[in-house]
Amino acid sequence: MWLLPMATACTSTPVAEPSSVVPDNPAGAAAEANLTQTSEPIDLLLDHFDIESIVVPRSRAFTRQVALMIGDPNDEELERLVSAVAIGFDAERMRAEVAALMLDEVPDGYIEQVAEWVDGGASADVDRQASAYQPTVTLEEWLDTYTDEPPSEERIRLVARWSEARQEGTFFLLLEQAIDEAAHTVRQALRPNARDFDSLSGNALFTRLNQSSAAAVLTALHAHEPIPDDLFLRSTLEYESEPGQWYVETYQIAVAEAVRAAGLRVAEALRR
């Protein structure tokens, strides 16, 4: 099966863990102007992808990442870093920024169309059934037996199509790169001579994207075992629609923008 060679590589890949939003950035300015304009439909879209699971735990993890990158922070630097990150990565503000960026230049009717199926369509049913399902073994334990009793090739391809429509592998990599860039920005505020962020490119980028995408498929196969094929297909078609692809792409870019903006806020606070 085409996915089997990736199983080992994917176990070490983090899973379901653009320009920045700054004053001279038109998109950032629009986001600031729209911060209070979130509405119920956009909240449904944010809740569907469980944005809190992305932004709420980010503060502590980001602080650790920067501290490790610095290597030798003193007590005063750590205290300032913890305080600046807590403010800069405020979850409510980041959620509002993501919502504002998604509302900027949204095609007419798209939010309402997507909100209708994330609340009551096939994708909503997938979410409800997946939330109610408790796998009998962990993902790691499941992967240990994956090659012995794998899902059918048809099932793998179906779930892979669903995951691709949601662009999950792309999102994990995009978020990872945004966090790394933000961490480098903050490190330079404390260590001005630190090297600049180098984004992935070339073969390294494609290799990492393939790993991330395969990891997303394996995670989905494990977490959605009881979801029937016909429901997966109908959910996939929702995501593959024009409004669905606008939703997926815009949400991902907005989250990355919000992470970078949070990093800039932290760096600015530290420089002061």
Secondary structure, DSSP 8 states (H G I E B T S, - for coil): -TTGGGHHHHTTS---------TT-HHHHHHHHTTT---HHHHHHHHHTTTHHHHTTHHHHHHHHHHHHHS---HHHHHHHHHHHHHHT-HHHHHHHHHHHHHTT--TTHHHHHHHHHHHSHHHHHHHHHHH---SS-HHHHHHTTTTS---HHHHHHHHHHHHHTTHHHHHHHHHHHHHHHHHHHHHHH-TTS-------HHHHHHHHHHHHHHHHHHHHHHTTTS-HHHHHHHHHHHHSHHHHHHHHHHHHHHHHHHHHHHHHHHHHHH-
